[in-house]
Amino acid sequence: MDKWDVRFMELTETVGTWASCIRRKVGAVIVRDKRVMTTGYNGAPAGIASCIERGKCLRIENNIESGTRAELCYAAHAEQNAIIQAAKYGINIHGATLYCTHQPCVICAKMIINAGIERVVYKEGYPDAFSMELFKEAGTKVEKFQDEEQTAPKE
C-alpha cells in the first residue's frame, strides 16, 4: 500500500462516522487519478427515517445474521450511496478505485462491477464469499488494506 491508499482509507473511516446505522458504521470513497470523486456511508434513503431516528435497528430486532438478508434494512450501503451520488451528479467513475471500511457484499459487488470500478481496497472483512468470487470472475482487483503499522515487524 502506498501513502495515497493510507490517506484515502483514513478518509473512509471519517466518512463512516456519518452513518445513520446503529449496527455498523461503514464509509466508502471513490477515487480516480488521486482525486476524490464521491463518498458514501451507510444510511437510510432521503426522506426515510434512519435507525438512529427510529431508535431501533430492524436487523437486530429480527435477529438477522450479518451477511444475510441485506434487503431487510432501512440503510443503503456506503458503496451503493457513493455510486448513486456519482450517477446523480454525472460523475464518471469508470476505471476508479473504491476504498471502503468493509469488504463489499454481493449486491454492492454487482454494482461496483457494472459501474466499471477497477479496484477495491477494503479494511475489514465481511461474511460474503460470493462477492469475492464475482470480483475475481469480473477481473476487478480487490485488496485487503494493510497499513505500515500492521505490517511492521514487532520489536
N, C-alpha and C positions, 0 to 999 in steps of 0.2 A: 504494500500500500504506500502511496506517496502522500506528500503533505496536503494535496488537494482532496484526496479521499478522506483524510482526517478532518479537514475543515468542513467538508460537506456532511460527513457523518455527525459531527458536532452540531451542525445546523438541524439535522433531522431530530436530534434529541430535544432541541429547543422547540421546534415546531410541534413535536409530540406533546409538549406541556399544554398546548392549546386544546387538546382533545376534550370532547364533552362526554366521554365514556367513563363509566365508573370502574370497569373491569380492567381495562388496558389502555395505556397511552402510547399511541403509535404516530410517528411522523414520517413523512416522505418528502424528498426533494428531487426534482427532475432537473438535470444539468446537461447543457451542451456547450462545448468549447469553453469550459471553465466558467460558464455563466449560469446562474440560477434561472430556469425558465418558469417553473411553478413550484408551489409547495402544497402539501395536503396533510391533514390529520384526520383521525377517525372521529366522526361526529354525525349527528342527525342532519338530514337534508334541510335546506332553508324552509322555514315555516313549520317545521316539525319539532315538537318538544324533545329535548335530549334526555338521556337517562339521569343526568345530574339535575335537570329541571324537574323531572318526574320524581326524583328521589328514590329511584329503584332501577334495577337492571333486569330486563326481560329474560336474559340468558341465565342469570343467577337464580331468578325466581323459578325458572322451569328446569333447573339442573341440566343445562345444555353443555355438553363437553366441549372444551376448546378444540378447534379444528373441524367441528361438525356444524351442520345446520346454519350456515352463515346468513341465510335469508331471515332467520328469526332474531333480528336485532334492529334497533332504530338507526344505528350508525351505518354510514358508508365508510369503507376502509380508506385509510390515508392514501394508498396508491390510487384508488378509484378517484378520490377527490382531486388529487394532483393531475390526473389525466383529464378529468372533466373540466378543470379550470383551464387547461391548455385548449381544449375544444371550445369552451365558452368564449375565450378571448382571442381565438385564432392564432395560437402559438404553436409553431411547428416543433414537435418533439421527436420526430423520426431521427434515428441514429443517436439518441440521447442515452444518458446513464440515469438510472433511478436509484437513489440512495434511500434506504428505509431502515427504521429501527428494528423491524422484524421481517423474517422471511415471508414473502408473499404467499397468500393462499391460492388455490387453483383458480378461483374466479378472477382474482387480480392478475394472476399469471396470464390468463387468456387475454385480458385487456392490455397488459404490457406487451405481449407478443404482437397483437393486432395493431397497437399504436406504433410499432416499429422501434421500440426502445431496444437497444442492442446490448446493454449491460445492466445488471442489477447487483448492487452491493448492499448486503444486509448485516445487521449486528446480532440479533437474537434469533434462535431457531423457532420453528412453528410446526406443529404436528400435521404436515400435509406433504407427503412424499410425492403425490401425483403432480403437484405443481412443478417440482424439480424435474420430473420425467418430461413434462411438456416443454419446459425451458430447454432441456437437452435436445429433444427432437427438433425444436424450432431453431436451434443454434444460438440461443440467447446466452451470453456469457453471464454466469452467476458466481459471485464471490462472497464468502463469509468474511466480514470485516475483522481485521486484527490490527490493532494499533501497536506502536512500538513498545508500550508498557506490557502488553500481553505476550509479545514475542521476545522481549529482552531476557537474557539469562539471569537467573536469580543468584545473588551473591550471598 
